[in-house]
């Protein structure tokens, strides 16, 4: 049985049928479920031949799986901090994440994350989902602000996690980019994978994971454009990578060639539209923060009115 905190190294001997990485780990390691194996893979704790891969990766004979099985009971210590609530029910809460705060603990971020604040305000989420990401069913980058959905019960966690995986949650972002995309309304359908030489970056890659983003230009001024983007998939840095790929990087996004004329990456998770487990439909909407308002005003862009959060009429 894999011990908590133990490092592992497994070699896949091959079989008559292709085997997914998460399934192989669940079969090989006592006490590790397939869902937990998938979480460890997504967190980057387990690699194949030294490279990060998705849980669905089909193993080839000779592939070497390495990594660490962390202790299950890595619970967070609650930390004080403000939470801007957008929606609150018995099953879930939606909050407005400020830019500059990491979603949950990870490399270089052992404290001061949104997860630490969440367990201080909602202690019941401890034990819901991953111990280091309690209640968190999706993520935003550190420098991205906006709406985040948090499950308060295991049942809602399972429901919302599946809804995101099935692409049933409608997401809208507001962003300011360099130049004006042409056509003003379109779809970017380009796979995304790790950058070949810089592993901290993502890039459009022929062998990457499928990724699609719909966009619409809402206004243009001062050599910039205000864009509404709706990612169909949820790849790391997806909107930033896609906009840079068509020659219109997000302002403040130095990682992907964006102009340094903004205080931070001008990307905001504006709305989330989703169904709860009773099939009631909800809208969580986060108004653009002050820094985005300031940048828009400086170049002459007008931001749209933010709808009210709450239940949606059928």
Order of alpha helices (4+ residues) and beta strands (2+ residues): beta-alpha-alpha-beta-beta-beta-beta-alpha-beta-alpha-beta-beta-beta-beta-beta-beta-alpha-beta-beta-alpha-beta
